[in-house]
Protein backbone atom coordinates (compact mmCIF):
# COMPACT_ATOMS: atom_id res chain seq x y z
CA UNK A 1 0.00 0.00 0.00
CA UNK A 2 1.53 3.32 -1.02
CA UNK A 3 1.47 5.95 1.70
CA UNK A 4 0.41 8.75 -0.64
CA UNK A 5 -2.54 6.75 -1.94
CA UNK A 6 -3.53 5.64 1.57
CA UNK A 7 -3.45 9.25 2.73
CA UNK A 8 -5.55 10.40 -0.19
CA UNK A 9 -8.14 7.63 0.13
CA UNK A 10 -8.32 8.19 3.88
CA UNK A 11 -8.63 11.93 3.32
CA UNK A 12 -11.57 11.47 0.95
CA UNK A 13 -13.30 9.11 3.40
CA UNK A 14 -12.78 11.71 6.12
CA UNK A 15 -14.07 14.60 3.97
CA UNK A 16 -17.24 12.84 2.81
CA UNK A 17 -17.94 11.54 6.32
CA UNK A 18 -17.60 15.05 7.74
CA UNK A 19 -19.86 16.51 5.04
CA UNK A 20 -22.47 13.78 5.58
CA UNK A 21 -22.64 14.18 9.37
CA UNK A 22 -22.48 17.99 9.52
CA UNK A 23 -26.28 18.09 9.28
CA UNK A 24 -26.85 16.44 12.69
CA UNK A 25 -26.68 19.55 14.93
CA UNK A 26 -28.63 21.50 12.30
CA UNK A 27 -31.72 19.26 12.43
CA UNK A 28 -33.59 21.36 15.05
CA UNK A 29 -33.10 24.53 12.96
CA UNK A 30 -34.14 22.70 9.80
CA UNK A 31 -37.26 21.48 11.57
CA UNK A 32 -38.06 24.97 12.83
CA UNK A 33 -37.76 26.60 9.41
CA UNK A 34 -39.76 23.87 7.66
CA UNK A 35 -42.36 23.65 10.48
CA UNK A 36 -41.63 19.97 11.12
CA UNK A 37 -42.75 17.93 14.11
CA UNK A 38 -40.26 15.98 16.21
CA UNK A 39 -41.38 12.82 14.45
CA UNK A 40 -40.79 14.36 11.04
CA UNK A 41 -37.31 15.48 12.10
CA UNK A 42 -36.64 11.88 13.09
CA UNK A 43 -37.77 10.77 9.65
CA UNK A 44 -34.96 12.86 8.14
CA UNK A 45 -32.49 10.64 9.99
CA UNK A 46 -34.43 7.55 8.93
CA UNK A 47 -34.23 8.71 5.31
CA UNK A 48 -30.44 8.97 5.66
CA UNK A 49 -30.35 5.37 6.90
CA UNK A 50 -32.60 4.16 4.09
CA UNK A 51 -30.34 5.86 1.55
CA UNK A 52 -27.41 3.92 2.99
CA UNK A 53 -29.31 0.65 2.88
CA UNK A 54 -30.33 1.13 -0.74
CA UNK A 55 -26.75 1.89 -1.79
CA UNK A 56 -24.87 -0.72 0.27
CA UNK A 57 -25.12 -3.60 -2.22
CA UNK A 58 -24.49 -1.55 -5.40
CA UNK A 59 -21.59 0.19 -3.62
CA UNK A 60 -19.92 -3.14 -2.92
CA UNK A 61 -20.08 -4.12 -6.57
CA UNK A 62 -18.90 -0.68 -7.74
CA UNK A 63 -15.95 -0.72 -5.34
CA UNK A 64 -14.73 -3.95 -6.92
CA UNK A 65 -15.57 -3.03 -10.53
CA UNK A 66 -14.23 0.52 -10.93
CA UNK A 67 -11.20 2.45 -9.77
CA UNK A 68 -11.41 4.30 -6.42
CA UNK A 69 -11.42 7.76 -8.06
CA UNK A 70 -14.44 6.79 -10.17
CA UNK A 71 -16.37 5.50 -7.15
CA UNK A 72 -15.38 8.47 -4.98
CA UNK A 73 -16.40 10.77 -7.84
CA UNK A 74 -19.95 9.45 -7.56
CA UNK A 75 -19.87 9.87 -3.78
CA UNK A 76 -18.64 13.45 -4.10
CA UNK A 77 -21.39 14.31 -6.58
CA UNK A 78 -23.97 12.76 -4.25
CA UNK A 79 -22.72 14.69 -1.21
CA UNK A 80 -22.62 17.97 -3.14
CA UNK A 81 -26.08 17.47 -4.66
CA UNK A 82 -27.65 16.18 -1.43
CA UNK A 83 -26.41 19.05 0.72
CA UNK A 84 -27.34 21.60 -1.94
CA UNK A 85 -30.86 20.16 -2.20
CA UNK A 86 -31.25 20.09 1.58
CA UNK A 87 -29.96 23.66 1.90
CA UNK A 88 -32.51 24.87 -0.66
CA UNK A 89 -35.42 22.75 0.58
CA UNK A 90 -38.63 24.56 1.35
CA UNK A 91 -40.81 21.51 1.83
CA UNK A 92 -40.49 18.28 3.80
CA UNK A 93 -40.50 15.98 0.75
CA UNK A 94 -37.40 17.62 -0.75
CA UNK A 95 -35.61 17.39 2.60
CA UNK A 96 -36.35 13.65 2.74
CA UNK A 97 -34.97 13.12 -0.77
CA UNK A 98 -31.88 15.14 0.09
CA UNK A 99 -31.24 13.14 3.28
CA UNK A 100 -31.55 9.87 1.35
CA UNK A 101 -29.08 11.12 -1.27
CA UNK A 102 -26.57 12.07 1.44
CA UNK A 103 -26.97 8.61 2.97
CA UNK A 104 -26.35 6.93 -0.38
CA UNK A 105 -23.20 8.99 -0.96
CA UNK A 106 -21.98 8.10 2.52
CA UNK A 107 -22.46 4.37 1.85
CA UNK A 108 -20.61 4.55 -1.48
CA UNK A 109 -17.67 6.37 0.10
CA UNK A 110 -17.45 4.08 3.12
CA UNK A 111 -17.64 0.87 1.09
CA UNK A 112 -15.07 2.09 -1.44
CA UNK A 113 -12.66 3.08 1.31
CA UNK A 114 -13.21 -0.19 3.18
CA UNK A 115 -12.57 -2.23 0.02
CA UNK A 116 -9.43 -0.27 -0.85
CA UNK A 117 -7.87 -0.63 2.59
CA UNK A 118 -8.90 -4.30 2.83
CA UNK A 119 -7.32 -5.26 -0.49
CA UNK A 120 -4.32 -2.91 -0.41
CA UNK A 121 -2.28 -4.73 2.24
CA UNK A 122 -0.96 -8.19 3.02
CA UNK A 123 -2.92 -10.40 5.41
CA UNK A 124 -0.50 -9.90 8.28
CA UNK A 125 -0.95 -6.11 8.08
CA UNK A 126 -4.65 -5.99 7.21
CA UNK A 127 -5.82 -5.30 10.77
CA UNK A 128 -3.69 -2.15 10.98
CA UNK A 129 -4.84 -1.15 7.48
CA UNK A 130 -8.51 -1.40 8.50
CA UNK A 131 -7.71 0.62 11.61
CA UNK A 132 -6.50 3.41 9.31
CA UNK A 133 -9.82 3.34 7.47
CA UNK A 134 -11.83 3.38 10.71
CA UNK A 135 -9.74 6.26 12.06
CA UNK A 136 -10.43 8.40 8.98
CA UNK A 137 -14.14 7.58 9.22
CA UNK A 138 -14.37 8.36 12.95
CA UNK A 139 -12.52 11.65 12.67
CA UNK A 140 -14.93 12.69 9.93
CA UNK A 141 -17.94 11.71 12.04
CA UNK A 142 -16.59 13.79 14.93
CA UNK A 143 -15.45 16.78 12.85
CA UNK A 144 -18.63 17.05 10.76
CA UNK A 145 -21.09 17.77 13.59
CA UNK A 146 -18.65 20.21 15.20
CA UNK A 147 -18.16 22.07 11.92
CA UNK A 148 -21.87 22.06 11.07
CA UNK A 149 -22.85 23.30 14.52
CA UNK A 150 -20.28 26.10 14.52
CA UNK A 151 -21.16 27.29 11.01
CA UNK A 152 -24.87 26.97 11.73
CA UNK A 153 -24.55 29.24 14.76
CA UNK A 154 -22.62 31.83 12.76
CA UNK A 155 -24.27 31.74 9.35
CA UNK A 156 -27.49 29.72 9.63
CA UNK A 157 -28.21 26.14 8.66
CA UNK A 158 -28.60 26.73 4.94
CA UNK A 159 -25.17 28.33 4.57
CA UNK A 160 -23.62 25.62 6.76
CA UNK A 161 -25.03 22.93 4.47
CA UNK A 162 -23.70 24.91 1.52
CA UNK A 163 -20.19 24.52 2.94
CA UNK A 164 -20.75 20.77 3.24
CA UNK A 165 -21.84 20.73 -0.39
CA UNK A 166 -18.63 22.59 -1.29
CA UNK A 167 -16.64 19.80 0.35
CA UNK A 168 -18.30 17.41 -2.09
CA UNK A 169 -17.29 19.64 -5.00
CA UNK A 170 -13.67 19.58 -3.80
CA UNK A 171 -13.80 15.77 -3.71
CA UNK A 172 -15.17 15.77 -7.26
CA UNK A 173 -12.32 17.98 -8.41
CA UNK A 174 -9.67 15.81 -6.79
CA UNK A 175 -11.15 12.64 -8.30
CA UNK A 176 -11.41 14.14 -11.77
CA UNK A 177 -7.77 15.14 -11.59
CA UNK A 178 -6.78 11.63 -10.55
CA UNK A 179 -8.86 10.10 -13.33
CA UNK A 180 -7.23 12.29 -15.96
CA UNK A 181 -3.70 11.74 -14.63
CA UNK A 182 -2.40 8.47 -16.05
CA UNK A 183 -1.84 6.12 -13.13
CA UNK A 184 -1.04 9.14 -10.94
CA UNK A 185 0.13 8.04 -7.51
CA UNK A 186 -1.19 4.50 -8.06
CA UNK A 187 -4.60 5.34 -6.65
CA UNK A 188 -6.38 4.32 -9.81
CA UNK A 189 -4.73 0.91 -9.75
CA UNK A 190 -6.57 -1.82 -7.96
CA UNK A 191 -4.07 -2.97 -5.28
CA UNK A 192 -3.61 -6.72 -4.96
CA UNK A 193 -2.33 -8.24 -1.71
CA UNK A 194 1.12 -9.71 -2.18
CA UNK A 195 0.16 -12.94 -0.43
CA UNK A 196 -2.53 -13.86 -2.99
CA UNK A 197 -0.61 -15.36 -5.91
CA UNK A 198 -1.48 -14.63 -9.51
CA UNK A 199 -1.89 -17.09 -12.35
CA UNK A 200 -0.17 -16.80 -15.70
CA UNK A 201 -2.60 -14.13 -16.82
CA UNK A 202 -1.81 -12.01 -13.81
CA UNK A 203 -5.24 -12.25 -12.21
CA UNK A 204 -5.69 -12.83 -8.50
CA UNK A 205 -6.32 -16.45 -7.56
CA UNK A 206 -9.85 -17.45 -6.61
CA UNK A 207 -8.99 -18.08 -2.95
CA UNK A 208 -6.00 -17.52 -0.69
CA UNK A 209 -3.71 -20.57 -0.71
CA UNK A 210 -4.79 -23.37 1.61
CA UNK A 211 -8.11 -21.75 2.53
CA UNK A 212 -11.53 -23.08 1.55
CA UNK A 213 -14.19 -20.54 0.50
CA UNK A 214 -16.21 -19.47 3.55
CA UNK A 215 -19.51 -21.16 4.29
CA UNK A 216 -22.64 -19.03 4.50
CA UNK A 217 -22.74 -19.61 8.28
CA UNK A 218 -19.28 -18.08 8.58
CA UNK A 219 -20.29 -15.03 6.54
CA UNK A 220 -23.34 -14.62 8.80
CA UNK A 221 -21.11 -14.82 11.88
CA UNK A 222 -18.79 -12.14 10.47
CA UNK A 223 -21.74 -9.89 9.52
CA UNK A 224 -23.15 -10.20 13.06
CA UNK A 225 -20.28 -7.99 14.22
CA UNK A 226 -21.28 -4.85 12.25
CA UNK A 227 -24.94 -5.44 13.13
CA UNK A 228 -24.07 -5.55 16.84
CA UNK A 229 -21.71 -2.59 16.57
CA UNK A 230 -24.14 -0.29 14.79
CA UNK A 231 -26.94 -1.47 17.08
CA UNK A 232 -24.76 -0.42 20.03
CA UNK A 233 -23.73 2.92 18.54
CA UNK A 234 -27.20 4.02 17.43
CA UNK A 235 -29.37 2.27 20.02
CA UNK A 236 -27.24 2.76 23.12
CA UNK A 237 -24.50 5.38 22.68
CA UNK A 238 -26.61 7.78 20.60
CA UNK A 239 -30.05 7.04 22.09
CA UNK A 240 -30.23 5.21 25.42
CA UNK A 241 -27.08 6.68 27.01
CA UNK A 242 -28.16 10.34 26.56
CA UNK A 243 -31.72 9.54 27.71
CA UNK A 244 -30.47 7.79 30.86
CA UNK A 245 -28.06 10.62 31.56
CA UNK A 246 -30.91 13.11 31.40
CA UNK A 247 -33.84 11.18 32.91
CA UNK A 248 -32.11 8.97 35.49
CA UNK A 249 -29.03 10.97 36.49
CA UNK A 250 -30.10 14.56 35.82
CA UNK A 251 -26.93 15.39 33.89
CA UNK A 252 -26.64 18.48 31.72
CA UNK A 253 -26.34 18.21 27.93
CA UNK A 254 -22.76 19.44 28.21
CA UNK A 255 -21.84 16.68 30.68
CA UNK A 256 -23.49 14.03 28.49
CA UNK A 257 -21.68 15.32 25.42
CA UNK A 258 -18.30 15.33 27.16
CA UNK A 259 -18.80 11.76 28.40
CA UNK A 260 -19.73 10.49 24.94
CA UNK A 261 -16.77 12.37 23.42
CA UNK A 262 -14.45 10.67 25.93
CA UNK A 263 -15.89 7.34 24.82
CA UNK A 264 -15.21 8.25 21.18
CA UNK A 265 -11.61 9.10 22.10
CA UNK A 266 -11.26 5.71 23.78
CA UNK A 267 -12.54 4.08 20.60
CA UNK A 268 -9.62 5.57 18.66
CA UNK A 269 -7.14 3.82 20.91
CA UNK A 270 -9.26 0.68 20.93
CA UNK A 271 -9.41 0.57 17.14
CA UNK A 272 -5.64 0.62 16.75
CA UNK A 273 -5.13 -1.84 19.58
CA UNK A 274 -7.68 -4.21 18.04
CA UNK A 275 -6.21 -3.87 14.55
CA UNK A 276 -2.61 -4.44 15.59
CA UNK A 277 -3.62 -7.22 17.99
CA UNK A 278 -5.53 -9.05 15.27
CA UNK A 279 -2.43 -8.90 13.07
CA UNK A 280 -0.17 -10.12 15.87
CA UNK A 281 -2.40 -12.90 17.22
CA UNK A 282 -5.59 -13.72 15.28
CA UNK A 283 -8.82 -12.08 14.20
CA UNK A 284 -11.07 -14.25 16.36
CA UNK A 285 -8.91 -13.76 19.47
CA UNK A 286 -9.61 -10.02 19.22
CA UNK A 287 -13.11 -9.98 17.68
CA UNK A 288 -14.87 -12.22 20.22
CA UNK A 289 -13.64 -10.28 23.30
CA UNK A 290 -14.61 -7.01 21.58
CA UNK A 291 -18.18 -8.25 21.15
CA UNK A 292 -18.21 -9.45 24.75
CA UNK A 293 -17.05 -6.00 25.90
CA UNK A 294 -20.10 -4.48 24.22
CA UNK A 295 -22.30 -7.07 25.89
CA UNK A 296 -20.74 -6.22 29.26
CA UNK A 297 -21.23 -2.50 28.62
CA UNK A 298 -24.93 -3.02 27.91
CA UNK A 299 -25.29 -5.34 30.92
CA UNK A 300 -23.81 -2.68 33.18
CA UNK A 301 -26.93 -0.60 32.51
CA UNK A 302 -28.99 -3.19 34.39
CA UNK A 303 -27.16 -2.31 37.64
CA UNK A 304 -28.34 0.45 40.00
CA UNK A 305 -27.57 3.55 37.98
CA UNK A 306 -24.91 5.97 39.14
CA UNK A 307 -22.63 8.30 37.21
CA UNK A 308 -19.82 5.73 37.55
CA UNK A 309 -21.98 2.89 36.19
CA UNK A 310 -23.19 5.07 33.31
CA UNK A 311 -19.61 6.14 32.47
CA UNK A 312 -18.42 2.53 32.59
CA UNK A 313 -21.11 1.56 30.09
CA UNK A 314 -19.97 4.30 27.70
CA UNK A 315 -16.33 3.19 27.94
CA UNK A 316 -17.02 -0.53 27.48
CA UNK A 317 -19.35 0.08 24.53
CA UNK A 318 -16.75 2.33 22.86
CA UNK A 319 -13.91 -0.14 23.31
CA UNK A 320 -16.03 -3.07 22.15
CA UNK A 321 -17.22 -1.28 19.01
CA UNK A 322 -13.59 -1.15 17.84
CA UNK A 323 -14.02 -4.76 16.76
CA UNK A 324 -15.85 -3.80 13.57
CA UNK A 325 -12.55 -3.11 11.78
CA UNK A 326 -11.35 -6.59 12.82
CA UNK A 327 -14.54 -8.10 11.40
CA UNK A 328 -13.90 -6.35 8.08
CA UNK A 329 -10.33 -7.67 8.03
CA UNK A 330 -11.68 -11.16 8.80
CA UNK A 331 -14.00 -10.93 5.81
CA UNK A 332 -11.14 -9.86 3.54
CA UNK A 333 -9.05 -12.79 4.82
CA UNK A 334 -11.72 -15.38 4.06
CA UNK A 335 -13.42 -14.19 0.87
CA UNK A 336 -11.97 -14.52 -2.66
CA UNK A 337 -10.91 -11.27 -4.28
CA UNK A 338 -13.55 -11.46 -7.00
CA UNK A 339 -16.35 -11.81 -4.41
CA UNK A 340 -15.09 -9.36 -1.81
CA UNK A 341 -16.91 -6.30 -3.16
CA UNK A 342 -20.26 -8.07 -3.08
CA UNK A 343 -19.66 -9.46 0.42
CA UNK A 344 -18.53 -6.07 1.75
CA UNK A 345 -21.78 -4.63 0.45
CA UNK A 346 -23.72 -7.27 2.39
CA UNK A 347 -21.47 -6.67 5.41
CA UNK A 348 -22.38 -2.99 5.45
CA UNK A 349 -26.04 -3.68 4.65
CA UNK A 350 -26.39 -5.87 7.76
CA UNK A 351 -24.59 -3.23 9.80
CA UNK A 352 -26.93 -0.50 8.60
CA UNK A 353 -29.90 -2.67 9.56
CA UNK A 354 -28.53 -2.53 13.10
CA UNK A 355 -28.27 1.23 12.72
CA UNK A 356 -32.01 1.44 12.03
CA UNK A 357 -33.21 -1.26 14.43
CA UNK A 358 -31.09 -0.30 17.45
CA UNK A 359 -32.79 3.01 18.37
CA UNK A 360 -36.27 1.52 17.87
CA UNK A 361 -35.64 -1.50 20.08
CA UNK A 362 -33.68 0.29 22.80
CA UNK A 363 -36.05 3.26 22.89
CA UNK A 364 -39.20 1.17 23.00
CA UNK A 365 -37.90 -1.18 25.71
CA UNK A 366 -36.71 1.74 27.82
CA UNK A 367 -40.05 3.47 27.43
CA UNK A 368 -41.93 0.33 28.48
CA UNK A 369 -39.76 -1.05 31.29
CA UNK A 370 -36.79 1.22 31.96
CA UNK A 371 -33.03 0.76 31.47
CA UNK A 372 -32.75 -2.80 32.83
CA UNK A 373 -34.81 -4.45 30.09
CA UNK A 374 -33.25 -2.30 27.37
CA UNK A 375 -29.72 -2.94 28.61
CA UNK A 376 -30.30 -6.65 29.20
CA UNK A 377 -31.83 -7.22 25.77
CA UNK A 378 -28.99 -5.35 24.08
CA UNK A 379 -26.44 -7.37 26.05
CA UNK A 380 -28.10 -10.56 24.80
CA UNK A 381 -27.85 -9.36 21.18
CA UNK A 382 -24.13 -8.67 21.52
CA UNK A 383 -23.48 -11.94 23.38
CA UNK A 384 -25.24 -13.83 20.59
CA UNK A 385 -22.93 -12.15 18.05
CA UNK A 386 -19.92 -13.22 20.13
CA UNK A 387 -21.25 -16.78 20.31
CA UNK A 388 -21.74 -17.23 16.58
CA UNK A 389 -18.30 -15.69 15.96
CA UNK A 390 -16.80 -18.23 18.35
CA UNK A 391 -18.59 -21.19 16.79
CA UNK A 392 -18.60 -20.38 13.08
CA UNK A 393 -15.60 -18.19 12.18
CA UNK A 394 -12.60 -20.22 11.07
CA UNK A 395 -9.03 -18.97 11.14
CA UNK A 396 -6.99 -19.19 7.92
CA UNK A 397 -3.54 -20.77 8.15
CA UNK A 398 -0.67 -18.39 9.03
CA UNK A 399 0.77 -16.48 6.08
CA UNK A 400 4.12 -17.83 4.90
C-alpha positions as a printed Julia matrix, in Angstrom:
400×3 Matrix{Float64}:
   0.0     0.0     0.0
   1.53    3.32   -1.02
   1.47    5.95    1.7
   0.41    8.75   -0.64
  -2.54    6.75   -1.94
  -3.53    5.64    1.57
  -3.45    9.25    2.73
  -5.55   10.4    -0.19
  -8.14    7.63    0.13
  -8.32    8.19    3.88
  -8.63   11.93    3.32
 -11.57   11.47    0.95
 -13.3     9.11    3.4
 -12.78   11.71    6.12
 -14.07   14.6     3.97
 -17.24   12.84    2.81
 -17.94   11.54    6.32
 -17.6    15.05    7.74
 -19.86   16.51    5.04
 -22.47   13.78    5.58
 -22.64   14.18    9.37
 -22.48   17.99    9.52
 -26.28   18.09    9.28
 -26.85   16.44   12.69
 -26.68   19.55   14.93
 -28.63   21.5    12.3
 -31.72   19.26   12.43
 -33.59   21.36   15.05
 -33.1    24.53   12.96
 -34.14   22.7     9.8
 -37.26   21.48   11.57
 -38.06   24.97   12.83
 -37.76   26.6     9.41
 -39.76   23.87    7.66
 -42.36   23.65   10.48
 -41.63   19.97   11.12
 -42.75   17.93   14.11
 -40.26   15.98   16.21
 -41.38   12.82   14.45
 -40.79   14.36   11.04
 -37.31   15.48   12.1
 -36.64   11.88   13.09
 -37.77   10.77    9.65
 -34.96   12.86    8.14
 -32.49   10.64    9.99
 -34.43    7.55    8.93
 -34.23    8.71    5.31
 -30.44    8.97    5.66
 -30.35    5.37    6.9
 -32.6     4.16    4.09
 -30.34    5.86    1.55
 -27.41    3.92    2.99
 -29.31    0.65    2.88
 -30.33    1.13   -0.74
 -26.75    1.89   -1.79
 -24.87   -0.72    0.27
 -25.12   -3.6    -2.22
 -24.49   -1.55   -5.4
 -21.59    0.19   -3.62
 -19.92   -3.14   -2.92
 -20.08   -4.12   -6.57
 -18.9    -0.68   -7.74
 -15.95   -0.72   -5.34
 -14.73   -3.95   -6.92
 -15.57   -3.03  -10.53
 -14.23    0.52  -10.93
 -11.2     2.45   -9.77
 -11.41    4.3    -6.42
 -11.42    7.76   -8.06
 -14.44    6.79  -10.17
 -16.37    5.5    -7.15
 -15.38    8.47   -4.98
 -16.4    10.77   -7.84
 -19.95    9.45   -7.56
 -19.87    9.87   -3.78
 -18.64   13.45   -4.1
 -21.39   14.31   -6.58
 -23.97   12.76   -4.25
 -22.72   14.69   -1.21
 -22.62   17.97   -3.14
 -26.08   17.47   -4.66
 -27.65   16.18   -1.43
 -26.41   19.05    0.72
 -27.34   21.6    -1.94
 -30.86   20.16   -2.2
 -31.25   20.09    1.58
 -29.96   23.66    1.9
 -32.51   24.87   -0.66
 -35.42   22.75    0.58
 -38.63   24.56    1.35
 -40.81   21.51    1.83
 -40.49   18.28    3.8
 -40.5    15.98    0.75
 -37.4    17.62   -0.75
 -35.61   17.39    2.6
 -36.35   13.65    2.74
 -34.97   13.12   -0.77
 -31.88   15.14    0.09
 -31.24   13.14    3.28
 -31.55    9.87    1.35
 -29.08   11.12   -1.27
 -26.57   12.07    1.44
 -26.97    8.61    2.97
 -26.35    6.93   -0.38
 -23.2     8.99   -0.96
 -21.98    8.1     2.52
 -22.46    4.37    1.85
 -20.61    4.55   -1.48
 -17.67    6.37    0.1
 -17.45    4.08    3.12
 -17.64    0.87    1.09
 -15.07    2.09   -1.44
 -12.66    3.08    1.31
 -13.21   -0.19    3.18
 -12.57   -2.23    0.02
  -9.43   -0.27   -0.85
  -7.87   -0.63    2.59
  -8.9    -4.3     2.83
  -7.32   -5.26   -0.49
  -4.32   -2.91   -0.41
  -2.28   -4.73    2.24
  -0.96   -8.19    3.02
  -2.92  -10.4     5.41
  -0.5    -9.9     8.28
  -0.95   -6.11    8.08
  -4.65   -5.99    7.21
  -5.82   -5.3    10.77
  -3.69   -2.15   10.98
  -4.84   -1.15    7.48
  -8.51   -1.4     8.5
  -7.71    0.62   11.61
  -6.5     3.41    9.31
  -9.82    3.34    7.47
 -11.83    3.38   10.71
  -9.74    6.26   12.06
 -10.43    8.4     8.98
 -14.14    7.58    9.22
 -14.37    8.36   12.95
 -12.52   11.65   12.67
 -14.93   12.69    9.93
 -17.94   11.71   12.04
 -16.59   13.79   14.93
 -15.45   16.78   12.85
 -18.63   17.05   10.76
 -21.09   17.77   13.59
 -18.65   20.21   15.2
 -18.16   22.07   11.92
 -21.87   22.06   11.07
 -22.85   23.3    14.52
 -20.28   26.1    14.52
 -21.16   27.29   11.01
 -24.87   26.97   11.73
 -24.55   29.24   14.76
 -22.62   31.83   12.76
 -24.27   31.74    9.35
 -27.49   29.72    9.63
 -28.21   26.14    8.66
 -28.6    26.73    4.94
 -25.17   28.33    4.57
 -23.62   25.62    6.76
 -25.03   22.93    4.47
 -23.7    24.91    1.52
 -20.19   24.52    2.94
 -20.75   20.77    3.24
 -21.84   20.73   -0.39
 -18.63   22.59   -1.29
 -16.64   19.8     0.35
 -18.3    17.41   -2.09
 -17.29   19.64   -5.0
 -13.67   19.58   -3.8
 -13.8    15.77   -3.71
 -15.17   15.77   -7.26
 -12.32   17.98   -8.41
  -9.67   15.81   -6.79
 -11.15   12.64   -8.3
 -11.41   14.14  -11.77
  -7.77   15.14  -11.59
  -6.78   11.63  -10.55
  -8.86   10.1   -13.33
  -7.23   12.29  -15.96
  -3.7    11.74  -14.63
  -2.4     8.47  -16.05
  -1.84    6.12  -13.13
  -1.04    9.14  -10.94
   0.13    8.04   -7.51
  -1.19    4.5    -8.06
  -4.6     5.34   -6.65
  -6.38    4.32   -9.81
  -4.73    0.91   -9.75
  -6.57   -1.82   -7.96
  -4.07   -2.97   -5.28
  -3.61   -6.72   -4.96
  -2.33   -8.24   -1.71
   1.12   -9.71   -2.18
   0.16  -12.94   -0.43
  -2.53  -13.86   -2.99
  -0.61  -15.36   -5.91
  -1.48  -14.63   -9.51
  -1.89  -17.09  -12.35
  -0.17  -16.8   -15.7
  -2.6   -14.13  -16.82
  -1.81  -12.01  -13.81
  -5.24  -12.25  -12.21
  -5.69  -12.83   -8.5
  -6.32  -16.45   -7.56
  -9.85  -17.45   -6.61
  -8.99  -18.08   -2.95
  -6.0   -17.52   -0.69
  -3.71  -20.57   -0.71
  -4.79  -23.37    1.61
  -8.11  -21.75    2.53
 -11.53  -23.08    1.55
 -14.19  -20.54    0.5
 -16.21  -19.47    3.55
 -19.51  -21.16    4.29
 -22.64  -19.03    4.5
 -22.74  -19.61    8.28
 -19.28  -18.08    8.58
 -20.29  -15.03    6.54
 -23.34  -14.62    8.8
 -21.11  -14.82   11.88
 -18.79  -12.14   10.47
 -21.74   -9.89    9.52
 -23.15  -10.2    13.06
 -20.28   -7.99   14.22
 -21.28   -4.85   12.25
 -24.94   -5.44   13.13
 -24.07   -5.55   16.84
 -21.71   -2.59   16.57
 -24.14   -0.29   14.79
 -26.94   -1.47   17.08
 -24.76   -0.42   20.03
 -23.73    2.92   18.54
 -27.2     4.02   17.43
 -29.37    2.27   20.02
 -27.24    2.76   23.12
 -24.5     5.38   22.68
 -26.61    7.78   20.6
 -30.05    7.04   22.09
 -30.23    5.21   25.42
 -27.08    6.68   27.01
 -28.16   10.34   26.56
 -31.72    9.54   27.71
 -30.47    7.79   30.86
 -28.06   10.62   31.56
 -30.91   13.11   31.4
 -33.84   11.18   32.91
 -32.11    8.97   35.49
 -29.03   10.97   36.49
 -30.1    14.56   35.82
 -26.93   15.39   33.89
 -26.64   18.48   31.72
 -26.34   18.21   27.93
 -22.76   19.44   28.21
 -21.84   16.68   30.68
 -23.49   14.03   28.49
 -21.68   15.32   25.42
 -18.3    15.33   27.16
 -18.8    11.76   28.4
 -19.73   10.49   24.94
 -16.77   12.37   23.42
 -14.45   10.67   25.93
 -15.89    7.34   24.82
 -15.21    8.25   21.18
 -11.61    9.1    22.1
 -11.26    5.71   23.78
 -12.54    4.08   20.6
  -9.62    5.57   18.66
  -7.14    3.82   20.91
  -9.26    0.68   20.93
  -9.41    0.57   17.14
  -5.64    0.62   16.75
  -5.13   -1.84   19.58
  -7.68   -4.21   18.04
  -6.21   -3.87   14.55
  -2.61   -4.44   15.59
  -3.62   -7.22   17.99
  -5.53   -9.05   15.27
  -2.43   -8.9    13.07
  -0.17  -10.12   15.87
  -2.4   -12.9    17.22
  -5.59  -13.72   15.28
  -8.82  -12.08   14.2
 -11.07  -14.25   16.36
  -8.91  -13.76   19.47
  -9.61  -10.02   19.22
 -13.11   -9.98   17.68
 -14.87  -12.22   20.22
 -13.64  -10.28   23.3
 -14.61   -7.01   21.58
 -18.18   -8.25   21.15
 -18.21   -9.45   24.75
 -17.05   -6.0    25.9
 -20.1    -4.48   24.22
 -22.3    -7.07   25.89
 -20.74   -6.22   29.26
 -21.23   -2.5    28.62
 -24.93   -3.02   27.91
 -25.29   -5.34   30.92
 -23.81   -2.68   33.18
 -26.93   -0.6    32.51
 -28.99   -3.19   34.39
 -27.16   -2.31   37.64
 -28.34    0.45   40.0
 -27.57    3.55   37.98
 -24.91    5.97   39.14
 -22.63    8.3    37.21
 -19.82    5.73   37.55
 -21.98    2.89   36.19
 -23.19    5.07   33.31
 -19.61    6.14   32.47
 -18.42    2.53   32.59
 -21.11    1.56   30.09
 -19.97    4.3    27.7
 -16.33    3.19   27.94
 -17.02   -0.53   27.48
 -19.35    0.08   24.53
 -16.75    2.33   22.86
 -13.91   -0.14   23.31
 -16.03   -3.07   22.15
 -17.22   -1.28   19.01
 -13.59   -1.15   17.84
 -14.02   -4.76   16.76
 -15.85   -3.8    13.57
 -12.55   -3.11   11.78
 -11.35   -6.59   12.82
 -14.54   -8.1    11.4
 -13.9    -6.35    8.08
 -10.33   -7.67    8.03
 -11.68  -11.16    8.8
 -14.0   -10.93    5.81
 -11.14   -9.86    3.54
  -9.05  -12.79    4.82
 -11.72  -15.38    4.06
 -13.42  -14.19    0.87
 -11.97  -14.52   -2.66
 -10.91  -11.27   -4.28
 -13.55  -11.46   -7.0
 -16.35  -11.81   -4.41
 -15.09   -9.36   -1.81
 -16.91   -6.3    -3.16
 -20.26   -8.07   -3.08
 -19.66   -9.46    0.42
 -18.53   -6.07    1.75
 -21.78   -4.63    0.45
 -23.72   -7.27    2.39
 -21.47   -6.67    5.41
 -22.38   -2.99    5.45
 -26.04   -3.68    4.65
 -26.39   -5.87    7.76
 -24.59   -3.23    9.8
 -26.93   -0.5     8.6
 -29.9    -2.67    9.56
 -28.53   -2.53   13.1
 -28.27    1.23   12.72
 -32.01    1.44   12.03
 -33.21   -1.26   14.43
 -31.09   -0.3    17.45
 -32.79    3.01   18.37
 -36.27    1.52   17.87
 -35.64   -1.5    20.08
 -33.68    0.29   22.8
 -36.05    3.26   22.89
 -39.2     1.17   23.0
 -37.9    -1.18   25.71
 -36.71    1.74   27.82
 -40.05    3.47   27.43
 -41.93    0.33   28.48
 -39.76   -1.05   31.29
 -36.79    1.22   31.96
 -33.03    0.76   31.47
 -32.75   -2.8    32.83
 -34.81   -4.45   30.09
 -33.25   -2.3    27.37
 -29.72   -2.94   28.61
 -30.3    -6.65   29.2
 -31.83   -7.22   25.77
 -28.99   -5.35   24.08
 -26.44   -7.37   26.05
 -28.1   -10.56   24.8
 -27.85   -9.36   21.18
 -24.13   -8.67   21.52
 -23.48  -11.94   23.38
 -25.24  -13.83   20.59
 -22.93  -12.15   18.05
 -19.92  -13.22   20.13
 -21.25  -16.78   20.31
 -21.74  -17.23   16.58
 -18.3   -15.69   15.96
 -16.8   -18.23   18.35
 -18.59  -21.19   16.79
 -18.6   -20.38   13.08
 -15.6   -18.19   12.18
 -12.6   -20.22   11.07
  -9.03  -18.97   11.14
  -6.99  -19.19    7.92
  -3.54  -20.77    8.15
  -0.67  -18.39    9.03
   0.77  -16.48    6.08
   4.12  -17.83    4.9
